[in-house]
Amino acid sequence: MNKHYLGIDVGSGSVRAGVFDVAGRCLAQAAQKINQYRPRANFVEQSSDDIWAQCVSCVKQAIIEAGIAPDQVAAIGFDATCSLVALGKDGRPVSVSPSNDDDHNIIMWMDHRAVAEAAEIANTGHAVLQYIGGQVSPELEIPKLLWLSRQRPDQFERAACYLDLTDFMVARAVGALDGSSAPDKSVCTQVCKWLYLAHETRWPQDLLNQIGLSALFDKALMNGDIRAVSAPAGTLCAEAADAMGLPRTVVVATGMIDAHAGALGMLGDDPTGSLAVIAGTSTCHIALSSEPCFVPGVWGPYWGAVLPDAWINEGGQSAVGALIDHVIRDSAAYETLIHEANAQKISHFDILNARIKALEAERGELTGDVHLLDYHHGNRSPLADTSLTGMITGLTLESGLDALAVRYLATLQAVSYGTRHIVEALNANGHSVKRLLVCGGALKNERWLTEMADAVDLPLVLPAEPETVLLGSAMLAATAGGDFPSVQAASAAMSHAKRTIEPNPARRAFHEAKYRVYREMHEDQLKYRSLMGNTASVLSRL
């Protein structure tokens, strides 16, 4: 009963560490910001040394705040964004940046430098593409590596090892980066982001040969074992243990991608019919099935990425929380909003939500003439088109706080319609989604939650532990430490539902109409593109 588990989550902008007990209760957590570097448009980079240093700081702080002794920590689980880490033979960072700064050795998931390479891989029509929805996103690792091999062959050759960020964190924790052997990797990262076929335990070597990446696995340090999530990866090495102030007996679990840890943290004992919605800077949607479901434009089916005996499909929206923040900051009323929030000592979202409620009391539904298409960073699923852009209709000369509140509401609705589109694609191809299990930043915004329930027309099940991504990593730790026979058993014991938000049937017709507008806005954008393309063609001949 005195055992505790550390869940460590490396997100896009911060590292967090949480201390959990065997019942899944979070005793304390700590967070530290991490840096991002943007040397060019669509380039987003990070530093593995910076991330590791902030991780160590978080662990020490969380243990102090939890009020437990270091020897009460039995195991650690890691999750992270699916970002690409480049390392030399000595385990030290190797630059992936135009700056040539070795400290900038991570290409972040959101980096879109490899759009052309992703399209080239998709155009091969290779059979492996059916396991990623028939399309290739620049957020995957193989397009990024292809870009490096062509655009920066010097950096590509210097790096002796490329790891997903989760696998880097595990490898550094157990001391597997000294070059003596290849570090192990998680089946979650490899099957979801590297085109590894886990159900056949093989790489699509012919595709790698075809696109010119056959040399990738000639690097000896690229050939570590691929391990099941929650499998023990080892114990803390002396350097990591000393830095964190923990004993070397602490078990380190094989990790997961952050969104997948969030899904694990909510599944409980009945994952059938549920769609895990991990809503943050971007949003990830994970649905499990016992048989493979092939869903055009939706990643997967992936074997063993969350549970060792199940398939998943993974939908996603590239900009959700980031888009909501952008719409708010882009308004002329932004400074007024922040001033009012500071004066009242409440969140600016609370100010906007209150304005929406007051305006609705006067006018009824506010967005009947204001519609937004949330493709500001392209569409990840199910259209799988990074070239798409955002759109808005219904603009006026009004620039005050009320106008911002309406545009903000239209944005909440738009990102909810994006989830609805993914649910429709899943259900048309073998899934039967009956409920949404929601975690992430959306849990802090009641209006976002109600709009999601109404717009998707499905109940939302909210977790008792809001930090479900950290909890999922703690479940990995508890399983690796031997306290549960499987991650599903850990999820059943450690996750609990708090409440359910049912959709409002009185708003069904309104959202049905707005959703039709949402879908037609995409069609309209393609028409505009065609018209301008034809115009450019005519002008070029004049």
DAGI-V737829 format. One record per residue. N is the residue number from 1. RES is the residue in three letters. PHI is phi as a letter, one per 30 degrees, with the letter a starting at -180 (NA if undefined). Layout:
n->N res->RES phi->PHI
n->N res->RES phi->PHI
This chain:
n->1 res->MET phi->NA
n->2 res->ASN phi->c
n->3 res->LYS phi->d
n->4 res->HIS phi->b
n->5 res->TYR phi->b
n->6 res->LEU phi->c
n->7 res->GLY phi->c
n->8 res->ILE phi->b
n->9 res->ASP phi->c
n->10 res->VAL phi->c
n->11 res->GLY phi->c
n->12 res->SER phi->d
n->13 res->GLY phi->b
n->14 res->SER phi->a
n->15 res->VAL phi->c
n->16 res->ARG phi->b
n->17 res->ALA phi->b
n->18 res->GLY phi->b
n->19 res->VAL phi->c
n->20 res->PHE phi->b
n->21 res->ASP phi->c
n->22 res->VAL phi->d
n->23 res->ALA phi->d
n->24 res->GLY phi->i
n->25 res->ARG phi->d
n->26 res->CYS phi->d
n->27 res->LEU phi->d
n->28 res->ALA phi->a
n->29 res->GLN phi->b
n->30 res->ALA phi->b
n->31 res->ALA phi->b
n->32 res->GLN phi->b
n->33 res->LYS phi->d
n->34 res->ILE phi->b
n->35 res->ASN phi->d
n->36 res->GLN phi->b
n->37 res->TYR phi->b
n->38 res->ARG phi->b
n->39 res->PRO phi->d
n->40 res->ARG phi->b
n->41 res->ALA phi->d
n->42 res->ASN phi->i
n->43 res->PHE phi->c
n->44 res->VAL phi->b
n->45 res->GLU phi->b
n->46 res->GLN phi->b
n->47 res->SER phi->b
n->48 res->SER phi->d
n->49 res->ASP phi->d
n->50 res->ASP phi->d
n->51 res->ILE phi->d
n->52 res->TRP phi->d
n->53 res->ALA phi->d
n->54 res->GLN phi->d
n->55 res->CYS phi->d
n->56 res->VAL phi->e
n->57 res->SER phi->d
n->58 res->CYS phi->d
n->59 res->VAL phi->e
n->60 res->LYS phi->d
n->61 res->GLN phi->d
n->62 res->ALA phi->d
n->63 res->ILE phi->d
n->64 res->ILE phi->d
n->65 res->GLU phi->d
n->66 res->ALA phi->d
n->67 res->GLY phi->i
n->68 res->ILE phi->c
n->69 res->ALA phi->d
n->70 res->PRO phi->e
n->71 res->ASP phi->d
n->72 res->GLN phi->d
n->73 res->VAL phi->d
n->74 res->ALA phi->c
n->75 res->ALA phi->a
n->76 res->ILE phi->b
n->77 res->GLY phi->b
n->78 res->PHE phi->c
n->79 res->ASP phi->b
n->80 res->ALA phi->a
n->81 res->THR phi->d
n->82 res->CYS phi->d
n->83 res->SER phi->c
n->84 res->LEU phi->c
n->85 res->VAL phi->c
n->86 res->ALA phi->c
n->87 res->LEU phi->b
n->88 res->GLY phi->d
n->89 res->LYS phi->d
n->90 res->ASP phi->c
n->91 res->GLY phi->i
n->92 res->ARG phi->d
n->93 res->PRO phi->d
n->94 res->VAL phi->b
n->95 res->SER phi->d
n->96 res->VAL phi->c
n->97 res->SER phi->c
n->98 res->PRO phi->e
n->99 res->SER phi->d
n->100 res->ASN phi->i
n->101 res->ASP phi->d
n->102 res->ASP phi->d
n->103 res->ASP phi->d
n->104 res->HIS phi->c
n->105 res->ASN phi->c
n->106 res->ILE phi->b
n->107 res->ILE phi->c
n->108 res->MET phi->d
n->109 res->TRP phi->e
n->110 res->MET phi->d
n->111 res->ASP phi->d
n->112 res->HIS phi->c
n->113 res->ARG phi->d
n->114 res->ALA phi->c
n->115 res->VAL phi->d
n->116 res->ALA phi->d
n->117 res->GLU phi->d
n->118 res->ALA phi->d
n->119 res->ALA phi->d
n->120 res->GLU phi->d
n->121 res->ILE phi->d
n->122 res->ALA phi->d
n->123 res->ASN phi->d
n->124 res->THR phi->d
n->125 res->GLY phi->i
n->126 res->HIS phi->d
n->127 res->ALA phi->d
n->128 res->VAL phi->d
n->129 res->LEU phi->d
n->130 res->GLN phi->d
n->131 res->TYR phi->c
n->132 res->ILE phi->b
n->133 res->GLY phi->i
n->134 res->GLY phi->i
n->135 res->GLN phi->b
n->136 res->VAL phi->b
n->137 res->SER phi->c
n->138 res->PRO phi->d
n->139 res->GLU phi->d
n->140 res->LEU phi->d
n->141 res->GLU phi->d
n->142 res->ILE phi->d
n->143 res->PRO phi->d
n->144 res->LYS phi->d
n->145 res->LEU phi->d
n->146 res->LEU phi->d
n->147 res->TRP phi->d
n->148 res->LEU phi->d
n->149 res->SER phi->d
n->150 res->ARG phi->c
n->151 res->GLN phi->d
n->152 res->ARG phi->b
n->153 res->PRO phi->d
n->154 res->ASP phi->d
n->155 res->GLN phi->d
n->156 res->PHE phi->d
n->157 res->GLU phi->d
n->158 res->ARG phi->d
n->159 res->ALA phi->d
n->160 res->ALA phi->c
n->161 res->CYS phi->a
n->162 res->TYR phi->c
n->163 res->LEU phi->b
n->164 res->ASP phi->d
n->165 res->LEU phi->e
n->166 res->THR phi->e
n->167 res->ASP phi->d
n->168 res->PHE phi->d
n->169 res->MET phi->d
n->170 res->VAL phi->d
n->171 res->ALA phi->d
n->172 res->ARG phi->d
n->173 res->ALA phi->d
n->174 res->VAL phi->c
n->175 res->GLY phi->i
n->176 res->ALA phi->c
n->177 res->LEU phi->c
n->178 res->ASP phi->d
n->179 res->GLY phi->i
n->180 res->SER phi->d
n->181 res->SER phi->a
n->182 res->ALA phi->d
n->183 res->PRO phi->d
n->184 res->ASP phi->d
n->185 res->LYS phi->b
n->186 res->SER phi->c
n->187 res->VAL phi->d
n->188 res->CYS phi->d
n->189 res->THR phi->d
n->190 res->GLN phi->d
n->191 res->VAL phi->d
n->192 res->CYS phi->d
n->193 res->LYS phi->b
n->194 res->TRP phi->b
n->195 res->LEU phi->i
n->196 res->TYR phi->d
n->197 res->LEU phi->c
n->198 res->ALA phi->d
n->199 res->HIS phi->d
n->200 res->GLU phi->c
n->201 res->THR phi->h
n->202 res->ARG phi->a
n->203 res->TRP phi->c
n->204 res->PRO phi->d
n->205 res->GLN phi->e
n->206 res->ASP phi->d
n->207 res->LEU phi->d
n->208 res->LEU phi->d
n->209 res->ASN phi->d
n->210 res->GLN phi->d
n->211 res->ILE phi->c
n->212 res->GLY phi->i
n->213 res->LEU phi->c
n->214 res->SER phi->d
n->215 res->ALA phi->d
n->216 res->LEU phi->e
n->217 res->PHE phi->c
n->218 res->ASP phi->d
n->219 res->LYS phi->d
n->220 res->ALA phi->e
n->221 res->LEU phi->d
n->222 res->MET phi->c
n->223 res->ASN phi->c
n->224 res->GLY phi->d
n->225 res->ASP phi->d
n->226 res->ILE phi->c
n->227 res->ARG phi->c
n->228 res->ALA phi->d
n->229 res->VAL phi->e
n->230 res->SER phi->i
n->231 res->ALA phi->d
n->232 res->PRO phi->d
n->233 res->ALA phi->c
n->234 res->GLY phi->k
n->235 res->THR phi->c
n->236 res->LEU phi->e
n->237 res->CYS phi->d
n->238 res->ALA phi->e
n->239 res->GLU phi->d
n->240 res->ALA phi->d
n->241 res->ALA phi->d
n->242 res->ASP phi->d
n->243 res->ALA phi->d
n->244 res->MET phi->d
n->245 res->GLY phi->i
n->246 res->LEU phi->c
n->247 res->PRO phi->d
n->248 res->ARG phi->d
n->249 res->THR phi->d
n->250 res->VAL phi->d
n->251 res->VAL phi->d
n->252 res->VAL phi->c
n->253 res->ALA phi->d
n->254 res->THR phi->d
n->255 res->GLY phi->c
n->256 res->MET phi->b
n->257 res->ILE phi->d
n->258 res->ASP phi->e
n->259 res->ALA phi->d
n->260 res->HIS phi->d
n->261 res->ALA phi->d
n->262 res->GLY phi->d
n->263 res->ALA phi->d
n->264 res->LEU phi->e
n->265 res->GLY phi->d
n->266 res->MET phi->c
n->267 res->LEU phi->d
n->268 res->GLY phi->i
n->269 res->ASP phi->c
n->270 res->ASP phi->b
n->271 res->PRO phi->d
n->272 res->THR phi->d
n->273 res->GLY phi->i
n->274 res->SER phi->c
n->275 res->LEU phi->c
n->276 res->ALA phi->d
n->277 res->VAL phi->c
n->278 res->ILE phi->c
n->279 res->ALA phi->c
n->280 res->GLY phi->b
n->281 res->THR phi->e
n->282 res->SER phi->c
n->283 res->THR phi->b
n->284 res->CYS phi->c
n->285 res->HIS phi->b
n->286 res->ILE phi->b
n->287 res->ALA phi->b
n->288 res->LEU phi->c
n->289 res->SER phi->a
n->290 res->SER phi->d
n->291 res->GLU phi->c
n->292 res->PRO phi->d
n->293 res->CYS phi->c
n->294 res->PHE phi->c
n->295 res->VAL phi->c
n->296 res->PRO phi->e
n->297 res->GLY phi->i
n->298 res->VAL phi->c
n->299 res->TRP phi->d
n->300 res->GLY phi->j
n->301 res->PRO phi->d
n->302 res->TYR phi->c
n->303 res->TRP phi->c
n->304 res->GLY phi->i
n->305 res->ALA phi->d
n->306 res->VAL phi->b
n->307 res->LEU phi->c
n->308 res->PRO phi->d
n->309 res->ASP phi->b
n->310 res->ALA phi->b
n->311 res->TRP phi->c
n->312 res->ILE phi->b
n->313 res->ASN phi->c
n->314 res->GLU phi->b
n->315 res->GLY phi->c
n->316 res->GLY phi->a
n->317 res->GLN phi->b
n->318 res->SER phi->d
n->319 res->ALA phi->b
n->320 res->VAL phi->b
n->321 res->GLY phi->e
n->322 res->ALA phi->d
n->323 res->LEU phi->d
n->324 res->ILE phi->e
n->325 res->ASP phi->d
n->326 res->HIS phi->d
n->327 res->VAL phi->d
n->328 res->ILE phi->d
n->329 res->ARG phi->d
n->330 res->ASP phi->d
n->331 res->SER phi->d
n->332 res->ALA phi->d
n->333 res->ALA phi->d
n->334 res->TYR phi->d
n->335 res->GLU phi->d
n->336 res->THR phi->d
n->337 res->LEU phi->d
n->338 res->ILE phi->d
n->339 res->HIS phi->d
n->340 res->GLU phi->d
n->341 res->ALA phi->d
n->342 res->ASN phi->d
n->343 res->ALA phi->d
n->344 res->GLN phi->d
n->345 res->LYS phi->h
n->346 res->ILE phi->b
n->347 res->SER phi->d
n->348 res->HIS phi->d
n->349 res->PHE phi->d
n->350 res->ASP phi->d
n->351 res->ILE phi->d
n->352 res->LEU phi->d
n->353 res->ASN phi->d
n->354 res->ALA phi->d
n->355 res->ARG phi->d
n->356 res->ILE phi->e
n->357 res->LYS phi->d
n->358 res->ALA phi->d
n->359 res->LEU phi->d
n->360 res->GLU phi->d
n->361 res->ALA phi->d
n->362 res->GLU phi->d
n->363 res->ARG phi->c
n->364 res->GLY phi->i
n->365 res->GLU phi->d
n->366 res->LEU phi->c
n->367 res->THR phi->c
n->368 res->GLY phi->d
n->369 res->ASP phi->c
n->370 res->VAL phi->b
n->371 res->HIS phi->b
n->372 res->LEU phi->b
n->373 res->LEU phi->c
n->374 res->ASP phi->c
n->375 res->TYR phi->c
n->376 res->HIS phi->d
n->377 res->HIS phi->b
n->378 res->GLY phi->i
n->379 res->ASN phi->b
n->380 res->ARG phi->d
n->381 res->SER phi->b
n->382 res->PRO phi->c
n->383 res->LEU phi->d
n->384 res->ALA phi->h
n->385 res->ASP phi->b
n->386 res->THR phi->d
n->387 res->SER phi->d
n->388 res->LEU phi->d
n->389 res->THR phi->b
n->390 res->GLY phi->d
n->391 res->MET phi->b
n->392 res->ILE phi->b
n->393 res->THR phi->b
n->394 res->GLY phi->i
n->395 res->LEU phi->d
n->396 res->THR phi->b
n->397 res->LEU phi->d
n->398 res->GLU phi->d
n->399 res->SER phi->b
n->400 res->GLY phi->d
n->401 res->LEU phi->d
n->402 res->ASP phi->d
n->403 res->ALA phi->d
n->404 res->LEU phi->d
n->405 res->ALA phi->e
n->406 res->VAL phi->d
n->407 res->ARG phi->d
n->408 res->TYR phi->d
n->409 res->LEU phi->d
n->410 res->ALA phi->d
n->411 res->THR phi->d
n->412 res->LEU phi->e
n->413 res->GLN phi->d
n->414 res->ALA phi->d
n->415 res->VAL phi->d
n->416 res->SER phi->d
n->417 res->TYR phi->d
n->418 res->GLY phi->d
n->419 res->THR phi->d
n->420 res->ARG phi->d
n->421 res->HIS phi->d
n->422 res->ILE phi->d
n->423 res->VAL phi->e
n->424 res->GLU phi->d
n->425 res->ALA phi->d
n->426 res->LEU phi->d
n->427 res->ASN phi->d
n->428 res->ALA phi->d
n->429 res->ASN phi->b
n->430 res->GLY phi->j
n->431 res->HIS phi->d
n->432 res->SER phi->b
n->433 res->VAL phi->d
n->434 res->LYS phi->c
n->435 res->ARG phi->a
n->436 res->LEU phi->c
n->437 res->LEU phi->c
n->438 res->VAL phi->c
n->439 res->CYS phi->b
n->440 res->GLY phi->j
n->441 res->GLY phi->d
n->442 res->ALA phi->d
n->443 res->LEU phi->d
n->444 res->LYS phi->d
n->445 res->ASN phi->b
n->446 res->GLU phi->d
n->447 res->ARG phi->d
n->448 res->TRP phi->d
n->449 res->LEU phi->d
n->450 res->THR phi->d
n->451 res->GLU phi->d
n->452 res->MET phi->d
n->453 res->ALA phi->d
n->454 res->ASP phi->d
n->455 res->ALA phi->d
n->456 res->VAL phi->d
n->457 res->ASP phi->i
n->458 res->LEU phi->b
n->459 res->PRO phi->d
n->460 res->LEU phi->c
n->461 res->VAL phi->c
n->462 res->LEU phi->c
n->463 res->PRO phi->d
n->464 res->ALA phi->d
n->465 res->GLU phi->c
n->466 res->PRO phi->d
n->467 res->GLU phi->d
n->468 res->THR phi->d
n->469 res->VAL phi->d
n->470 res->LEU phi->d
n->471 res->LEU phi->d
n->472 res->GLY phi->e
n->473 res->SER phi->d
n->474 res->ALA phi->d
n->475 res->MET phi->d
n->476 res->LEU phi->e
n->477 res->ALA phi->d
n->478 res->ALA phi->d
n->479 res->THR phi->d
n->480 res->ALA phi->d
n->481 res->GLY phi->d
n->482 res->GLY phi->j
n->483 res->ASP phi->d
n->484 res->PHE phi->b
n->485 res->PRO phi->d
n->486 res->SER phi->a
n->487 res->VAL phi->d
n->488 res->GLN phi->d
n->489 res->ALA phi->d
n->490 res->ALA phi->d
n->491 res->SER phi->d
n->492 res->ALA phi->d
n->493 res->ALA phi->d
n->494 res->MET phi->c
n->495 res->SER phi->c
n->496 res->HIS phi->b
n->497 res->ALA phi->d
n->498 res->LYS phi->c
n->499 res->ARG phi->a
n->500 res->THR phi->b
n->501 res->ILE phi->c
n->502 res->GLU phi->d
n->503 res->PRO phi->d
n->504 res->ASN phi->d
n->505 res->PRO phi->d
n->506 res->ALA phi->d
n->507 res->ARG phi->c
n->508 res->ARG phi->d
n->509 res->ALA phi->d
n->510 res->PHE phi->e
n->511 res->HIS phi->d
n->512 res->GLU phi->e
n->513 res->ALA phi->d
n->514 res->LYS phi->d
n->515 res->TYR phi->d
n->516 res->ARG phi->d
n->517 res->VAL phi->d
n->518 res->TYR phi->e
n->519 res->ARG phi->d
n->520 res->GLU phi->d
n->521 res->MET phi->d
n->522 res->HIS phi->d
n->523 res->GLU phi->d
n->524 res->ASP phi->d
n->525 res->GLN phi->d
n->526 res->LEU phi->d
n->527 res->LYS phi->d
n->528 res->TYR phi->d
n->529 res->ARG phi->d
n->530 res->SER phi->d
n->531 res->LEU phi->d
n->532 res->MET phi->d
n->533 res->GLY phi->d
n->534 res->ASN phi->d
n->535 res->THR phi->d
n->536 res->ALA phi->d
n->537 res->SER phi->d
n->538 res->VAL phi->d
n->539 res->LEU phi->d
n->540 res->SER phi->d
n->541 res->ARG phi->c
n->542 res->LEU phi->d
